[in-house]
Amino acid sequence: MDWRDRIVVDPTILVGKPVIKGTRIAVEFVIDLLANGWSENDILTNYPGLAPEDVRACLAYASEALREEHVYPIGR
């Protein structure tokens, strides 16, 4: 699955934060729910407009964003 099929960035929606296509639900929000112990089923139950593929797309987006992140160590 390619996250690009389900995640969009539009400057007119949530000031350009990545969101699930057709919603105003930010990738960041879904990742935060998962980090706070919500299961995929919890998310889908509380947000019935979402599909399991949407949750996986959020994870794939976050994974790619972290993989592309550049870290510059600061000397001590």
Distance bins in CASP14 RR format, pairs under 12 A and 6 or more apart:
PFRMAT RR
TARGET T0000
AUTHOR 0000-0000-0000
RMODE 2
METHOD distances of the structure
MODEL  1
1 7 0 0 0 0 0 1 0 0 0 0 0
1 51 0 0 0 0 0 1 0 0 0 0 0
1 52 0 0 0 0 0 1 0 0 0 0 0
1 53 1 0 0 1 0 0 0 0 0 0 0
1 54 0 0 0 0 0 1 0 0 0 0 0
1 55 0 0 0 0 0 1 0 0 0 0 0
1 56 1 0 0 1 0 0 0 0 0 0 0
1 57 1 0 0 1 0 0 0 0 0 0 0
1 58 0 0 0 0 0 1 0 0 0 0 0
1 59 0 0 0 0 0 1 0 0 0 0 0
1 60 1 0 0 1 0 0 0 0 0 0 0
1 61 0 0 0 0 0 1 0 0 0 0 0
1 63 0 0 0 0 0 1 0 0 0 0 0
2 53 0 0 0 0 0 1 0 0 0 0 0
2 56 0 0 0 0 0 1 0 0 0 0 0
2 57 0 0 0 0 1 0 0 0 0 0 0
2 60 1 0 0 1 0 0 0 0 0 0 0
2 61 0 0 0 0 0 1 0 0 0 0 0
2 64 0 0 0 0 0 1 0 0 0 0 0
3 9 0 0 0 0 0 1 0 0 0 0 0
3 18 0 0 0 0 1 0 0 0 0 0 0
3 19 0 0 0 0 0 1 0 0 0 0 0
3 20 0 0 0 0 0 1 0 0 0 0 0
3 21 0 0 0 0 0 1 0 0 0 0 0
3 27 0 0 0 0 1 0 0 0 0 0 0
3 30 0 0 0 0 0 1 0 0 0 0 0
3 53 0 0 0 0 1 0 0 0 0 0 0
3 54 0 0 0 0 1 0 0 0 0 0 0
3 55 0 0 0 0 0 1 0 0 0 0 0
3 56 0 0 0 0 1 0 0 0 0 0 0
3 57 1 0 1 0 0 0 0 0 0 0 0
3 58 1 0 0 1 0 0 0 0 0 0 0
3 59 0 0 0 0 1 0 0 0 0 0 0
3 60 1 0 1 0 0 0 0 0 0 0 0
3 61 1 0 1 0 0 0 0 0 0 0 0
3 62 0 0 0 0 1 0 0 0 0 0 0
3 63 0 0 0 0 1 0 0 0 0 0 0
3 64 1 0 0 1 0 0 0 0 0 0 0
3 65 0 0 0 0 1 0 0 0 0 0 0
4 18 0 0 0 0 0 1 0 0 0 0 0
4 21 0 0 0 0 1 0 0 0 0 0 0
4 57 0 0 0 0 1 0 0 0 0 0 0
4 60 0 0 0 0 1 0 0 0 0 0 0
4 61 0 0 0 0 1 0 0 0 0 0 0
4 64 0 0 0 0 1 0 0 0 0 0 0
5 20 0 0 0 0 0 1 0 0 0 0 0
5 21 1 0 0 1 0 0 0 0 0 0 0
5 51 0 0 0 0 0 1 0 0 0 0 0
5 53 0 0 0 0 1 0 0 0 0 0 0
5 54 0 0 0 0 0 1 0 0 0 0 0
5 56 0 0 0 0 0 1 0 0 0 0 0
5 57 1 0 0 1 0 0 0 0 0 0 0
5 60 0 0 0 0 0 1 0 0 0 0 0
5 61 0 0 0 0 0 1 0 0 0 0 0
6 18 0 0 0 0 0 1 0 0 0 0 0
6 19 0 0 0 0 1 0 0 0 0 0 0
6 20 1 0 0 1 0 0 0 0 0 0 0
6 21 1 0 1 0 0 0 0 0 0 0 0
6 22 0 0 0 0 1 0 0 0 0 0 0
6 23 0 0 0 0 1 0 0 0 0 0 0
6 25 0 0 0 0 0 1 0 0 0 0 0
6 27 0 0 0 0 1 0 0 0 0 0 0
6 30 0 0 0 0 0 1 0 0 0 0 0
6 50 0 0 0 0 1 0 0 0 0 0 0
6 51 0 0 0 0 1 0 0 0 0 0 0
6 52 0 0 0 0 0 1 0 0 0 0 0
6 53 1 0 0 1 0 0 0 0 0 0 0
6 54 1 0 1 0 0 0 0 0 0 0 0
6 55 0 0 0 0 1 0 0 0 0 0 0
6 56 0 0 0 0 1 0 0 0 0 0 0
6 57 1 1 0 0 0 0 0 0 0 0 0
6 58 0 0 0 0 1 0 0 0 0 0 0
6 59 0 0 0 0 0 1 0 0 0 0 0
6 60 0 0 0 0 1 0 0 0 0 0 0
6 61 0 0 0 0 1 0 0 0 0 0 0
7 13 0 0 0 0 0 1 0 0 0 0 0
7 16 0 0 0 0 0 1 0 0 0 0 0
7 17 0 0 0 0 0 1 0 0 0 0 0
7 18 1 0 1 0 0 0 0 0 0 0 0
7 19 1 0 0 1 0 0 0 0 0 0 0
7 20 1 0 0 1 0 0 0 0 0 0 0
7 21 1 0 0 1 0 0 0 0 0 0 0
7 22 0 0 0 0 0 1 0 0 0 0 0
7 23 0 0 0 0 0 1 0 0 0 0 0
7 25 0 0 0 0 0 1 0 0 0 0 0
7 26 0 0 0 0 1 0 0 0 0 0 0
7 27 1 0 0 1 0 0 0 0 0 0 0
7 28 0 0 0 0 0 1 0 0 0 0 0
7 30 0 0 0 0 1 0 0 0 0 0 0
7 31 0 0 0 0 0 1 0 0 0 0 0
7 53 0 0 0 0 0 1 0 0 0 0 0
7 54 0 0 0 0 1 0 0 0 0 0 0
7 55 0 0 0 0 0 1 0 0 0 0 0
7 56 0 0 0 0 0 1 0 0 0 0 0
7 57 1 0 1 0 0 0 0 0 0 0 0
7 58 1 0 0 1 0 0 0 0 0 0 0
7 59 0 0 0 0 0 1 0 0 0 0 0
7 60 0 0 0 0 1 0 0 0 0 0 0
7 61 1 0 1 0 0 0 0 0 0 0 0
7 62 0 0 0 0 1 0 0 0 0 0 0
7 64 0 0 0 0 0 1 0 0 0 0 0
7 65 0 0 0 0 0 1 0 0 0 0 0
8 14 0 0 0 0 0 1 0 0 0 0 0
8 16 0 0 0 0 1 0 0 0 0 0 0
8 17 0 0 0 0 0 1 0 0 0 0 0
8 18 1 0 0 1 0 0 0 0 0 0 0
8 19 1 0 0 1 0 0 0 0 0 0 0
8 20 1 0 0 1 0 0 0 0 0 0 0
8 21 1 0 1 0 0 0 0 0 0 0 0
8 22 1 0 0 1 0 0 0 0 0 0 0
8 23 0 0 0 0 1 0 0 0 0 0 0
8 24 0 0 0 0 0 1 0 0 0 0 0
8 25 0 0 0 0 0 1 0 0 0 0 0
8 26 0 0 0 0 0 1 0 0 0 0 0
8 27 0 0 0 0 1 0 0 0 0 0 0
8 54 0 0 0 0 0 1 0 0 0 0 0
8 57 0 0 0 0 0 1 0 0 0 0 0
8 61 0 0 0 0 0 1 0 0 0 0 0
9 15 0 0 0 0 0 1 0 0 0 0 0
9 16 1 0 1 0 0 0 0 0 0 0 0
9 17 1 0 0 1 0 0 0 0 0 0 0
9 18 1 0 1 0 0 0 0 0 0 0 0
9 19 1 0 0 1 0 0 0 0 0 0 0
9 20 0 0 0 0 0 1 0 0 0 0 0
9 21 0 0 0 0 0 1 0 0 0 0 0
9 26 0 0 0 0 0 1 0 0 0 0 0
9 27 0 0 0 0 1 0 0 0 0 0 0
9 61 0 0 0 0 1 0 0 0 0 0 0
9 65 0 0 0 0 0 1 0 0 0 0 0
10 16 1 0 0 1 0 0 0 0 0 0 0
10 17 0 0 0 0 1 0 0 0 0 0 0
10 18 0 0 0 0 1 0 0 0 0 0 0
10 19 1 0 0 1 0 0 0 0 0 0 0
10 20 0 0 0 0 0 1 0 0 0 0 0
10 21 0 0 0 0 1 0 0 0 0 0 0
10 22 0 0 0 0 1 0 0 0 0 0 0
10 23 0 0 0 0 0 1 0 0 0 0 0
10 24 0 0 0 0 0 1 0 0 0 0 0
10 26 0 0 0 0 0 1 0 0 0 0 0
11 17 0 0 0 0 1 0 0 0 0 0 0
11 18 0 0 0 0 0 1 0 0 0 0 0
11 19 0 0 0 0 0 1 0 0 0 0 0
12 19 0 0 0 0 0 1 0 0 0 0 0
12 24 0 0 0 0 0 1 0 0 0 0 0
13 19 1 0 1 0 0 0 0 0 0 0 0
13 20 0 0 0 0 0 1 0 0 0 0 0
13 21 0 0 0 0 0 1 0 0 0 0 0
13 22 0 0 0 0 1 0 0 0 0 0 0
13 23 0 0 0 0 1 0 0 0 0 0 0
13 24 1 0 0 1 0 0 0 0 0 0 0
13 25 0 0 0 0 0 1 0 0 0 0 0
13 26 0 0 0 0 1 0 0 0 0 0 0
13 27 0 0 0 0 0 1 0 0 0 0 0
14 20 0 0 0 0 0 1 0 0 0 0 0
14 22 0 0 0 0 0 1 0 0 0 0 0
14 23 0 0 0 0 1 0 0 0 0 0 0
14 24 1 0 0 1 0 0 0 0 0 0 0
14 25 0 0 0 0 1 0 0 0 0 0 0
14 26 1 0 1 0 0 0 0 0 0 0 0
14 27 0 0 0 0 1 0 0 0 0 0 0
14 28 0 0 0 0 1 0 0 0 0 0 0
14 29 0 0 0 0 1 0 0 0 0 0 0
15 24 0 0 0 0 0 1 0 0 0 0 0
15 26 0 0 0 0 0 1 0 0 0 0 0
15 28 0 0 0 0 0 1 0 0 0 0 0
16 24 0 0 0 0 0 1 0 0 0 0 0
16 26 0 0 0 0 1 0 0 0 0 0 0
16 27 0 0 0 0 0 1 0 0 0 0 0
16 28 0 0 0 0 0 1 0 0 0 0 0
17 23 0 0 0 0 0 1 0 0 0 0 0
17 24 0 0 0 0 1 0 0 0 0 0 0
17 25 0 0 0 0 0 1 0 0 0 0 0
17 26 1 0 1 0 0 0 0 0 0 0 0
17 27 1 0 0 1 0 0 0 0 0 0 0
17 28 1 0 0 1 0 0 0 0 0 0 0
17 29 0 0 0 0 1 0 0 0 0 0 0
17 30 0 0 0 0 0 1 0 0 0 0 0
17 31 0 0 0 0 0 1 0 0 0 0 0
17 58 0 0 0 0 0 1 0 0 0 0 0
17 61 0 0 0 0 0 1 0 0 0 0 0
17 65 0 0 0 0 0 1 0 0 0 0 0
18 24 0 0 0 0 0 1 0 0 0 0 0
18 25 0 0 0 0 0 1 0 0 0 0 0
18 26 1 0 0 1 0 0 0 0 0 0 0
18 27 1 0 1 0 0 0 0 0 0 0 0
18 28 1 0 0 1 0 0 0 0 0 0 0
18 29 0 0 0 0 0 1 0 0 0 0 0
18 30 0 0 0 0 0 1 0 0 0 0 0
18 31 0 0 0 0 0 1 0 0 0 0 0
18 54 0 0 0 0 0 1 0 0 0 0 0
18 57 0 0 0 0 1 0 0 0 0 0 0
18 58 0 0 0 0 1 0 0 0 0 0 0
18 60 0 0 0 0 0 1 0 0 0 0 0
18 61 1 0 0 1 0 0 0 0 0 0 0
18 62 0 0 0 0 1 0 0 0 0 0 0
18 64 0 0 0 0 0 1 0 0 0 0 0
18 65 0 0 0 0 1 0 0 0 0 0 0
19 25 1 0 1 0 0 0 0 0 0 0 0
19 26 1 0 1 0 0 0 0 0 0 0 0
19 27 1 0 0 1 0 0 0 0 0 0 0
19 28 0 0 0 0 1 0 0 0 0 0 0
19 29 0 0 0 0 1 0 0 0 0 0 0
19 30 0 0 0 0 1 0 0 0 0 0 0
19 50 0 0 0 0 0 1 0 0 0 0 0
19 54 0 0 0 0 0 1 0 0 0 0 0
19 57 0 0 0 0 0 1 0 0 0 0 0
19 58 0 0 0 0 1 0 0 0 0 0 0
19 61 0 0 0 0 0 1 0 0 0 0 0
20 26 0 0 0 0 1 0 0 0 0 0 0
20 27 1 0 0 1 0 0 0 0 0 0 0
20 28 0 0 0 0 0 1 0 0 0 0 0
20 29 0 0 0 0 1 0 0 0 0 0 0
20 30 1 0 0 1 0 0 0 0 0 0 0
20 31 0 0 0 0 0 1 0 0 0 0 0
20 43 0 0 0 0 0 1 0 0 0 0 0
20 44 0 0 0 0 0 1 0 0 0 0 0
20 47 0 0 0 0 1 0 0 0 0 0 0
20 49 0 0 0 0 1 0 0 0 0 0 0
20 50 1 0 0 1 0 0 0 0 0 0 0
20 51 0 0 0 0 1 0 0 0 0 0 0
20 52 0 0 0 0 0 1 0 0 0 0 0
20 53 0 0 0 0 1 0 0 0 0 0 0
20 54 1 0 1 0 0 0 0 0 0 0 0
20 55 0 0 0 0 1 0 0 0 0 0 0
20 56 0 0 0 0 0 1 0 0 0 0 0
20 57 1 0 0 1 0 0 0 0 0 0 0
20 58 1 0 0 1 0 0 0 0 0 0 0
20 61 0 0 0 0 1 0 0 0 0 0 0
21 27 0 0 0 0 0 1 0 0 0 0 0
21 49 0 0 0 0 0 1 0 0 0 0 0
21 50 0 0 0 0 0 1 0 0 0 0 0
21 51 0 0 0 0 0 1 0 0 0 0 0
21 53 0 0 0 0 0 1 0 0 0 0 0
21 54 0 0 0 0 1 0 0 0 0 0 0
21 57 0 0 0 0 1 0 0 0 0 0 0
21 58 0 0 0 0 0 1 0 0 0 0 0
21 61 0 0 0 0 0 1 0 0 0 0 0
22 49 0 0 0 0 1 0 0 0 0 0 0
22 50 0 0 0 0 0 1 0 0 0 0 0
22 51 0 0 0 0 0 1 0 0 0 0 0
22 54 0 0 0 0 1 0 0 0 0 0 0
23 29 0 0 0 0 0 1 0 0 0 0 0
23 30 0 0 0 0 0 1 0 0 0 0 0
23 47 0 0 0 0 1 0 0 0 0 0 0
23 48 0 0 0 0 0 1 0 0 0 0 0
23 49 1 0 0 1 0 0 0 0 0 0 0
23 50 1 0 0 1 0 0 0 0 0 0 0
23 51 0 0 0 0 0 1 0 0 0 0 0
23 54 0 0 0 0 1 0 0 0 0 0 0
23 57 0 0 0 0 0 1 0 0 0 0 0
23 58 0 0 0 0 0 1 0 0 0 0 0
24 47 0 0 0 0 0 1 0 0 0 0 0
24 49 0 0 0 0 0 1 0 0 0 0 0
24 50 0 0 0 0 0 1 0 0 0 0 0
25 31 0 0 0 0 0 1 0 0 0 0 0
25 32 0 0 0 0 0 1 0 0 0 0 0
25 33 0 0 0 0 1 0 0 0 0 0 0
25 43 0 0 0 0 1 0 0 0 0 0 0
25 44 0 0 0 0 0 1 0 0 0 0 0
25 46 0 0 0 0 0 1 0 0 0 0 0
25 47 1 0 0 1 0 0 0 0 0 0 0
25 48 0 0 0 0 0 1 0 0 0 0 0
25 49 0 0 0 0 1 0 0 0 0 0 0
25 50 1 0 0 1 0 0 0 0 0 0 0
25 51 0 0 0 0 0 1 0 0 0 0 0
25 54 0 0 0 0 1 0 0 0 0 0 0
25 55 0 0 0 0 0 1 0 0 0 0 0
25 57 0 0 0 0 0 1 0 0 0 0 0
25 58 0 0 0 0 1 0 0 0 0 0 0
26 32 0 0 0 0 1 0 0 0 0 0 0
26 33 0 0 0 0 0 1 0 0 0 0 0
26 47 0 0 0 0 0 1 0 0 0 0 0
26 54 0 0 0 0 0 1 0 0 0 0 0
26 58 0 0 0 0 1 0 0 0 0 0 0
26 61 0 0 0 0 0 1 0 0 0 0 0
26 62 0 0 0 0 0 1 0 0 0 0 0
27 33 0 0 0 0 0 1 0 0 0 0 0
27 34 0 0 0 0 0 1 0 0 0 0 0
27 50 0 0 0 0 0 1 0 0 0 0 0
27 54 0 0 0 0 1 0 0 0 0 0 0
27 55 0 0 0 0 0 1 0 0 0 0 0
27 56 0 0 0 0 0 1 0 0 0 0 0
27 57 0 0 0 0 1 0 0 0 0 0 0
27 58 1 0 1 0 0 0 0 0 0 0 0
27 59 0 0 0 0 1 0 0 0 0 0 0
27 60 0 0 0 0 1 0 0 0 0 0 0
27 61 1 0 1 0 0 0 0 0 0 0 0
27 62 1 0 0 1 0 0 0 0 0 0 0
27 63 0 0 0 0 0 1 0 0 0 0 0
27 64 0 0 0 0 0 1 0 0 0 0 0
27 65 0 0 0 0 1 0 0 0 0 0 0
28 34 0 0 0 0 0 1 0 0 0 0 0
28 35 0 0 0 0 0 1 0 0 0 0 0
28 58 0 0 0 0 1 0 0 0 0 0 0
28 61 0 0 0 0 1 0 0 0 0 0 0
28 62 0 0 0 0 1 0 0 0 0 0 0
28 65 0 0 0 0 0 1 0 0 0 0 0
29 35 0 0 0 0 0 1 0 0 0 0 0
29 36 0 0 0 0 0 1 0 0 0 0 0
29 38 0 0 0 0 0 1 0 0 0 0 0
29 43 0 0 0 0 1 0 0 0 0 0 0
29 46 0 0 0 0 0 1 0 0 0 0 0
29 47 0 0 0 0 1 0 0 0 0 0 0
29 50 0 0 0 0 0 1 0 0 0 0 0
29 54 0 0 0 0 0 1 0 0 0 0 0
29 55 0 0 0 0 0 1 0 0 0 0 0
29 58 0 0 0 0 1 0 0 0 0 0 0
29 62 0 0 0 0 0 1 0 0 0 0 0
30 36 0 0 0 0 0 1 0 0 0 0 0
30 38 0 0 0 0 1 0 0 0 0 0 0
30 40 0 0 0 0 1 0 0 0 0 0 0
30 42 0 0 0 0 0 1 0 0 0 0 0
30 43 1 0 0 1 0 0 0 0 0 0 0
30 44 0 0 0 0 0 1 0 0 0 0 0
30 46 0 0 0 0 0 1 0 0 0 0 0
30 47 0 0 0 0 1 0 0 0 0 0 0
30 50 0 0 0 0 1 0 0 0 0 0 0
30 52 0 0 0 0 0 1 0 0 0 0 0
30 54 1 0 0 1 0 0 0 0 0 0 0
30 55 1 0 0 1 0 0 0 0 0 0 0
30 56 0 0 0 0 0 1 0 0 0 0 0
30 57 0 0 0 0 1 0 0 0 0 0 0
30 58 1 0 1 0 0 0 0 0 0 0 0
30 59 0 0 0 0 1 0 0 0 0 0 0
30 60 0 0 0 0 0 1 0 0 0 0 0
30 61 0 0 0 0 1 0 0 0 0 0 0
30 62 0 0 0 0 1 0 0 0 0 0 0
31 37 0 0 0 0 0 1 0 0 0 0 0
31 38 0 0 0 0 0 1 0 0 0 0 0
31 43 0 0 0 0 0 1 0 0 0 0 0
31 55 0 0 0 0 1 0 0 0 0 0 0
31 56 0 0 0 0 0 1 0 0 0 0 0
31 57 0 0 0 0 0 1 0 0 0 0 0
31 58 1 0 1 0 0 0 0 0 0 0 0
31 59 1 0 0 1 0 0 0 0 0 0 0
31 60 0 0 0 0 0 1 0 0 0 0 0
31 61 0 0 0 0 1 0 0 0 0 0 0
31 62 1 0 1 0 0 0 0 0 0 0 0
31 63 0 0 0 0 0 1 0 0 0 0 0
31 65 0 0 0 0 1 0 0 0 0 0 0
31 66 0 0 0 0 0 1 0 0 0 0 0
32 38 0 0 0 0 1 0 0 0 0 0 0
32 43 0 0 0 0 0 1 0 0 0 0 0
32 58 0 0 0 0 0 1 0 0 0 0 0
32 62 0 0 0 0 0 1 0 0 0 0 0
33 39 0 0 0 0 1 0 0 0 0 0 0
33 40 0 0 0 0 1 0 0 0 0 0 0
33 41 0 0 0 0 0 1 0 0 0 0 0
33 42 1 0 0 1 0 0 0 0 0 0 0
33 43 1 0 1 0 0 0 0 0 0 0 0
33 44 0 0 0 0 0 1 0 0 0 0 0
33 45 0 0 0 0 0 1 0 0 0 0 0
33 46 0 0 0 0 1 0 0 0 0 0 0
33 47 0 0 0 0 1 0 0 0 0 0 0
33 50 0 0 0 0 0 1 0 0 0 0 0
33 55 0 0 0 0 1 0 0 0 0 0 0
33 58 0 0 0 0 1 0 0 0 0 0 0
33 59 0 0 0 0 0 1 0 0 0 0 0
34 40 1 0 0 1 0 0 0 0 0 0 0
34 41 0 0 0 0 0 1 0 0 0 0 0
34 42 0 0 0 0 1 0 0 0 0 0 0
34 43 1 0 0 1 0 0 0 0 0 0 0
34 55 1 0 0 1 0 0 0 0 0 0 0
34 56 0 0 0 0 0 1 0 0 0 0 0
34 58 0 0 0 0 1 0 0 0 0 0 0
34 59 1 0 0 1 0 0 0 0 0 0 0
34 62 0 0 0 0 1 0 0 0 0 0 0
35 43 0 0 0 0 0 1 0 0 0 0 0
35 58 0 0 0 0 0 1 0 0 0 0 0
35 59 0 0 0 0 0 1 0 0 0 0 0
35 62 0 0 0 0 0 1 0 0 0 0 0
36 42 0 0 0 0 1 0 0 0 0 0 0
36 43 0 0 0 0 0 1 0 0 0 0 0
37 43 0 0 0 0 0 1 0 0 0 0 0
38 44 0 0 0 0 1 0 0 0 0 0 0
38 45 0 0 0 0 1 0 0 0 0 0 0
38 46 0 0 0 0 1 0 0 0 0 0 0
38 47 0 0 0 0 0 1 0 0 0 0 0
38 50 0 0 0 0 0 1 0 0 0 0 0
38 55 0 0 0 0 1 0 0 0 0 0 0
38 58 0 0 0 0 0 1 0 0 0 0 0
39 45 0 0 0 0 1 0 0 0 0 0 0
39 46 0 0 0 0 0 1 0 0 0 0 0
39 52 0 0 0 0 0 1 0 0 0 0 0
39 55 0 0 0 0 1 0 0 0 0 0 0
40 46 0 0 0 0 0 1 0 0 0 0 0
40 47 0 0 0 0 0 1 0 0 0 0 0
40 50 0 0 0 0 1 0 0 0 0 0 0
40 51 0 0 0 0 0 1 0 0 0 0 0
40 52 1 0 0 1 0 0 0 0 0 0 0
40 53 0 0 0 0 0 1 0 0 0 0 0
40 54 0 0 0 0 1 0 0 0 0 0 0
40 55 1 0 1 0 0 0 0 0 0 0 0
40 56 0 0 0 0 1 0 0 0 0 0 0
40 57 0 0 0 0 0 1 0 0 0 0 0
40 58 0 0 0 0 0 1 0 0 0 0 0
40 59 0 0 0 0 1 0 0 0 0 0 0
41 47 0 0 0 0 0 1 0 0 0 0 0
41 48 0 0 0 0 0 1 0 0 0 0 0
41 50 0 0 0 0 0 1 0 0 0 0 0
41 52 0 0 0 0 1 0 0 0 0 0 0
41 55 0 0 0 0 1 0 0 0 0 0 0
42 50 0 0 0 0 0 1 0 0 0 0 0
42 55 0 0 0 0 0 1 0 0 0 0 0
43 49 0 0 0 0 0 1 0 0 0 0 0
43 50 1 0 0 1 0 0 0 0 0 0 0
43 51 0 0 0 0 0 1 0 0 0 0 0
43 52 0 0 0 0 1 0 0 0 0 0 0
43 54 0 0 0 0 1 0 0 0 0 0 0
43 55 1 0 1 0 0 0 0 0 0 0 0
43 56 0 0 0 0 0 1 0 0 0 0 0
43 58 0 0 0 0 1 0 0 0 0 0 0
43 59 0 0 0 0 0 1 0 0 0 0 0
44 50 1 0 1 0 0 0 0 0 0 0 0
44 51 1 0 0 1 0 0 0 0 0 0 0
44 52 1 0 0 1 0 0 0 0 0 0 0
44 53 0 0 0 0 0 1 0 0 0 0 0
44 54 0 0 0 0 1 0 0 0 0 0 0
44 55 1 0 0 1 0 0 0 0 0 0 0
44 56 0 0 0 0 0 1 0 0 0 0 0
45 52 0 0 0 0 0 1 0 0 0 0 0
45 55 0 0 0 0 0 1 0 0 0 0 0
46 55 0 0 0 0 0 1 0 0 0 0 0
47 54 0 0 0 0 1 0 0 0 0 0 0
47 55 0 0 0 0 1 0 0 0 0 0 0
47 58 0 0 0 0 0 1 0 0 0 0 0
48 54 0 0 0 0 0 1 0 0 0 0 0
49 55 0 0 0 0 0 1 0 0 0 0 0
50 56 0 0 0 0 0 1 0 0 0 0 0
50 57 0 0 0 0 1 0 0 0 0 0 0
50 58 0 0 0 0 1 0 0 0 0 0 0
51 57 0 0 0 0 1 0 0 0 0 0 0
51 58 0 0 0 0 0 1 0 0 0 0 0
52 58 0 0 0 0 0 1 0 0 0 0 0
52 59 0 0 0 0 0 1 0 0 0 0 0
53 59 0 0 0 0 0 1 0 0 0 0 0
53 60 0 0 0 0 1 0 0 0 0 0 0
54 60 0 0 0 0 0 1 0 0 0 0 0
54 61 0 0 0 0 0 1 0 0 0 0 0
55 61 0 0 0 0 0 1 0 0 0 0 0
55 62 0 0 0 0 0 1 0 0 0 0 0
56 62 0 0 0 0 0 1 0 0 0 0 0
56 63 0 0 0 0 0 1 0 0 0 0 0
57 63 0 0 0 0 0 1 0 0 0 0 0
57 64 0 0 0 0 0 1 0 0 0 0 0
58 64 0 0 0 0 0 1 0 0 0 0 0
58 65 0 0 0 0 0 1 0 0 0 0 0
59 65 0 0 0 0 0 1 0 0 0 0 0
59 66 0 0 0 0 0 1 0 0 0 0 0
60 66 0 0 0 0 0 1 0 0 0 0 0
60 67 0 0 0 0 0 1 0 0 0 0 0
61 67 0 0 0 0 0 1 0 0 0 0 0
61 68 0 0 0 0 0 1 0 0 0 0 0
62 68 0 0 0 0 0 1 0 0 0 0 0
62 69 0 0 0 0 0 1 0 0 0 0 0
63 69 0 0 0 0 0 1 0 0 0 0 0
END
